[in-house]
Amino acid sequence: MKKAGAEALRRALPEAALPLLDAVVREADRRRASVWLVGGPVRDWLLGVAVRDVDLLVVGDDLAAAGDLAERAAPDGVRVVRHPRFGTAELHHQGVVIELATSRRETYAQAGALPSVSPGTLDDDLARRDFGANALAFPLSKTARANDNRVVEADGALRDLEARRLRVQHSGSFRDDPTRALRAARLAQRLGLSVTRSTHAALRDALRAGVFGVVSGERLRREFVKLIDDAAIGGDPSRALRLLDDWHVLGALEPGLCLDRSAVVPLRRLGRAIATPPWKSLRHRPWRAALLLWLAPLPSGLRKRVLERLAVRGEVARSITVAIRQRDARLGALARVRGRGAVDSLLGPLDEEELHALYAVGEPKLRRRILRYATEDRTRRTPASGRDLVEIGLSGPVVGRALEGIREAFLDGGLSSRDEALVLAREIGRRSRTAKPGRRVVGRKRQG
Ligand code: ATP
């Protein structure tokens, strides 16, 4: 484990965040505020893994302390977002985000519900955290450093890190907040921490108490999204889900839910694609691709219930259900078609998540086809546009068909210039005029 020291810590923090962090600490020093780096970043620094987040704790007896400090510290051009109900705030500048939270104590009136929050001391704040490994803080401002310039821990937190273990801070932890089970699987897997016996006992106790059924779908989905996003920083979603299955958490979230063996390899492959994207994906939401893979082997009724349980509704839920239903037919067609043009027209209508899910599940030959489509073909511009076709006198649905035909022929190497494209368009137009009504005229006879 790393030795704690202010200079070493500074070197470990994301460089882009330093100017903003310095502005906060300067303002804290002016106001004699006690500001600490807290939780995940301290843990990651001591474990020697990359620190990505800058999470700050502002010790104060008014929940507004963090928001007030954020507003006063924000240099010009920095956006401040306050969440008064939670006593937190964020500073946003050119993609950098710094989070500030007022020190708090939390009480859970009901298992699985959100806690009531009130101002608390630094120790209260460390004690409310999910695991010992996260109950750590390092002083940044002069007031925080007053006594010492060292990591402050909740009892046993540093020993946990040293032994690389994940331990809940009290036996009712999962009863209070069952989403911590998802966090446990995610962190244990990503950071290679072993889950202690007392933590397993606390989990069994929460499972017996039946609290997993009462957590809201939105909260579950948020943790599930993090679990998938973690692949970008070395997590393996298939292994985290496997842990949750082994711990009987999946079935407690929704009866019958499990991780089918056939989904393991595709989920692992998806994880690798999230870490190192095989092609540029602009609006790729990995969690949707993960749901496509995870839920595909499950019976359709269960699939529907799981989507509802995770508060995945409306168009998103519908598109996941439809994509799963069509998946095998798509894979079959992708294996059968010949030519890059045919692959393009097959894959063209798919959204980014479906494409990633097909890539994760496909055989090597299909993966090569998908990769070539995603990296080369789909961005190629055909030599004639819809406007060109209108100019030569085509109108109505035949314009779309002619464009399709031109695109296929172009990607297959059958034509390359605008003139050749227009010849084909005229031919398609002519054939559509002579075709029997209701009969579809395709641009080009497909082989195979
Ligand atoms: P990562 O490094 O993946 O972001 P993290 O531990 O920093 O993990 P966050 O979700 O950013 O995770 O949470 C920030 C901190 O807030 C955690 O370190 C933890 O101390 C605390 N925390 C988050 N969720 C909970 C929870 N459900 N119960 C108790 N403490 C929590």
Boltz pocket constraint, residues with backbone or C-beta under 6 A from the ligand:
constraints:
  - pocket:
      binder: B
      contacts: [[A, 38], [A, 39], [A, 40], [A, 41], [A, 53], [A, 55], [A, 128], [A, 129], [A, 130], [A, 131], [A, 134], [A, 135], [A, 177], [A, 179], [A, 180]]
      max_distance: 6.0
